[in-house]
Amino acid sequence: MDVLQTKESLAKELTQLKGQGRTIGFVPTMGALHRGHLSLVDCSRRQDDVTVVSIFVNPTQFNRRDDFEQYPRNLTSDLKDLEEAGVQVVFIPGEAEMYPEPDHRTFDFGQLDKVMEGHYRPGHFDGVAKIVSKLFDAVQPHRAYFGEKDFQQLVIIRDLTRQMDYDIEIIGCPIVREPNGLAISSRNKRLSAEQRKQAAQLSRVIFQARQYADRYAIDQLKAWVVAELNKNSEMDVEYFEVVDEATLTSVNAWSDAYYKRACVAAWVGQVRLIDNVKFYF
Ligand code: AMP
């Protein structure tokens, strides 16, 4: 496994591999790797000749400095996991490599970045678009893999790819969960045992909401989900939305869209968690 820190060394290695006719799959991450990330690696390994993983905690997508500083970092064990997973190339640039000068670009995603995460984390998706576009330019993969865990991000990256005319196939991969249903996240490490138990309610309640959905009007269902989750002493729901999967606009009646996603964000103590589930009916 080659671990590279500069765009120049990465380009050199990838030019050689592409010259041999090998396809390149790319998995961008912020490290502190877990089974969710490794499932993306697995997807790539099945489809591509070479899998490139990047590890970079991107400062421009954090709207709170303390969240950036407290973000878990675990390079030694990350590299071990990637080696065992059969990754050929790991890109671990420093901040100066990715942002040699401030990146003042702003992106126009229309409605897509105005709602949900975009509403509660202003500037977050501009930061994501900045780093993903820089990484796409550096790697120029055939395919790139993103988790449905960050569903809004996946939709926005598809839009970014279309807008910037990247010849990259964007693959969305299913959410990997703990046995109790909690969507795996690097942030889960910051939960206490009791908070972990309460965090598991997040998926339990949204799956239950899907089961009963068509018996209720959407507004009623939303109110039920929020009330049910807020019963947990450590939990504070930020939003629960049912949106059209393509446009991310709120669905007001079940018949407004066939492909719907129910998305939730909640604080459990000091940790902000997100989750989502398909609502296809
Ligand atoms: P991050 O390191 O949090 O930026 O995540 C890197 C990639 O892993 C993103 O595409 C995430 O959506 C994906 N990811 C994170 N957690 C999970 C999970 N539990 N299941 C599937 N994909 C995930």
Residues whose N, C-alpha, C, O or C-beta is under 5 A from the ligand:
A	BS01	AMP	P28 T29 M30 G31 G36 H37 Y145 F146 G147 E148 K149 D150 C173 P174 I175 V176 A183 I184 S185
